Amino acid sequence: MALIILAHPNFEKSFANSAIIAVLKNSNLELEIRNIHDLYPDYNIDAIAEQEALLRHQTIVFQYPIYWYNMPAILKQWFDVVFDYQFAYGSKGDKLKNKNFLPSFTVGAPENEYHTLGDHHFRVYEFCKNLEQTAYYAQMNYINPIYFHGTSLAAGYTADEVRGKAEAHASKLVAKLTELG
């Protein structure tokens, strides 16, 4: 069974992330989905409840949209509160050791803008170093992210195009979760 930490501040209006979650819910996988924005709209995250959820699962998926080259603020707050000293790190902080850490996110801009000569200057993987370091520090198995570009309606993509890409993304995610067991 996998845990999905959903961190989308405006999930009701999301074409991409909502399509991904819909496919996951309709899969044969045993999943626990925690929409942290719904659970904690005031950002007052219950560390104990979240840690208990983490302990129940071998694979943790972090599902979110990239906002300004990073995770949404609520997910950063979630990490700050939940990946606590002596839980995720420290001399006794091995509670997440050998669990799988899988980032799954959406990127608004087209892929061709994410290179050294593009508008965003860096490749997407370069924006994931903080995630990789977090997994490493918590002794988790970092799995390379699953993501796709072109989710922004403002960039000219249609809702149907975004949903189609999101469903393909979700199929990759289902395959990876099946592989991880």
N, C-alpha and C positions, 0 to 999 in steps of 0.2 A: 504494500500500500504506500502511495506517495502523498506527500503534503504539498499543496499548491498555496504559496503565499501570494495572493493577488493584491497588487498595490497600484490601483488606478484611481486617481482622485475624481474622475468623472466617468465611471464605468457605464452608467446608464446611456451615455451619448457615444460610447466607444463602438466603432465598427469592428476594428481589428481584435482587440482584447476580448470583447464580448463573443465574437465568433470563435475564438480559440477556446474560451471557457465552455461554450456550448458544445463544441466537438469533444472536449475532454469529458464533460458530463455524460455525453451519449456513448462514450467508449465503454469497453468492458473492463476497464481498469478500476481498481479500488482506489478511490481518491478521497482525501479530505481537502476541501477548498476553504481557505480562510480569507475572506475579503476584508483586509485590515482597515480599509477606509470606512467601510460600513461598521465594523466592530469598534473602531476608535476614531470617530469623526473629530473628537477633541484632541487627538494625538496622545491621549493618556493611556498608553499601552500597558496591558496587564502582562508583565514579564513572566510571571509564574504560569499563567494559562498558555502563553506562547511557547515557553520552554517545554511544558508538558506535551504540547502538540508536536514539537520537534522530536521529542524522545520516542513518540509512537511510530515514527517513520524512518525508513532507511534512506529514502530519496526526498530531497526538498527542492522544489522548483520555485523560483522567484519569477513571477509573471508580472510584467509592467511595461509601460511605454517609456522610451528614453525622453527625458525632459532636459533640455540644455546640457546635453552630453553626460547625463547622469541619471540616477534613479529618482523617482518622485520623493519629495521631502518626507512623506510618511514612511516610506521604506527605509530611508536613512535613519529616521527616528526609531523605527522598529529594530534595526541592527544595534543602535546605540543602547537601547534598553534591554533587548533580549540576549544578545551575545555578551553576557555579563562575565565579569571576573569570577573565576572559580566555577563557571558553567562552561563557557566556550574557550576560555584560555586561563592561564595561571597554573600553579603547581598542582591543583586538583581539577583544573578546567578541561577535562577530556570528555565531556558528555556528548560531544558531536563527532568524536574521533571515528573515522572511517565511514561516516555517512556521506551520501552523494549530494553535492551542491551544484545545481543546474540552473543557470540564468536563462530565461526565456523572455525576450522582449521584442518590441516593435520600434521601428525607426521611421519618423515621418518623411524625411527627405529621400530622394532617390540614391541608389548605391553609388552612382558615378560622382556624387559630390563628396564621398568619403574616401579621399586619397590625398596625397601630399600636394597636388595641384588643384584640388577641389575647394568648394566653398567652406568645407568643414575641416580641411587640412590634414586630418588624421583618419586612419582606418578605424572602423568600429571596435575591433579587438583592442585597440590602444585605450579605449575608454573603459575597458573591463578589468584593467590591472588592479583596481581597488577590490573588485569582487574576488579575483584570483588570490590576492593577498589575504583577504578575509578568510577564505576557505582554507588556505595554507595555515594561517595562524590558529584556526580552530581545529586543525588536523583532519579536515574534511577532504574528500576526493572531489577536486574541481573538475567539472565536465564542461568542455567548451560550449559556449552559448549557442542557443538556437534562436535565430532572429530573422527578420526580413525588413526590407526597406519599402518605402512608398505607401505610408498609411495616411498621409495628410491630405484631406480634401482641399485644403488651401493651396496645395501644390498641384492641384489638377486631377487627382485620382478620384474615381467615382466610388461610391459606397459598394457597388457590386465588385469592382476590381479589388478593393481592400478586403472585402469578405472572402473572395476567392483566394487571395494570397494568405489570408489568416487561416483558412481551412487547410491549405497545403502545409502551412507552418504547424498547425495542430496535428496533422498526420505524422509529421516528422517527430513531434514531441511524443505522441503516443508510441511510435516505434522505439524511440529512445527509452521511454519508461518501461516498455515491454522488455527490451534488451537488458535493462538494469535490474529487472525483476521486482 
